[in-house]
């Protein structure tokens, strides 16, 4: 999904890789393989939740472990600062 972010002026592609614990919520085998591959590449420590800002080549620009204790405006400011610094 692409979202316009106020103050950032760019489009972001949001990817949510879910890892459900309950059997009734299990993903398809194909989707689970995709999510496992993302986890191996970007989250080998198993942090949960984990938010990453990546560049177009998939390089991590900034990460947030846990839920960021930020207002939407503060979070957008951090996104903009990280992208500007990159």
C-alpha positions, 0 to 999 in steps of 0.5 A, spaced: 500 500 500 502 507 498 500 512 503 501 519 502 505 522 509 504 529 511 510 533 512 514 527 508 512 529 501 514 522 499 510 515 498 511 510 503 510 502 501 507 499 508 509 492 508 506 488 514 509 481 516 504 478 521 506 471 525 500 469 528 500 464 534 493 461 534 492 455 529 486 458 527 489 465 524 495 461 520 497 464 514 497 460 507 504 456 506 506 461 501 505 467 505 508 464 511 514 463 507 515 470 504 514 472 512 519 468 514 524 470 509 523 477 511 524 475 518 531 472 516 533 478 513 531 484 517 529 481 524 534 475 526 533 477 533 526 476 533 524 483 536 516 484 536 513 489 534 519 491 529 518 497 525 523 498 519 524 504 514 528 501 508 530 505 502 529 503 495 534 497 495 532 494 501 537 497 506 535 499 513 535 507 514 532 507 521 528 502 526 524 502 532 523 496 536 516 495 540 511 500 539 514 507 538 511 512 544 510 518 539 505 522 536 503 521 529 507 528 528 513 526 532 513 519 528 512 523 521 518 528 523 522 522 525 521 519 518 523 525 515 529 526 518 531 519 517 530 520 510 533 527 509 539 524 513 540 518 508 
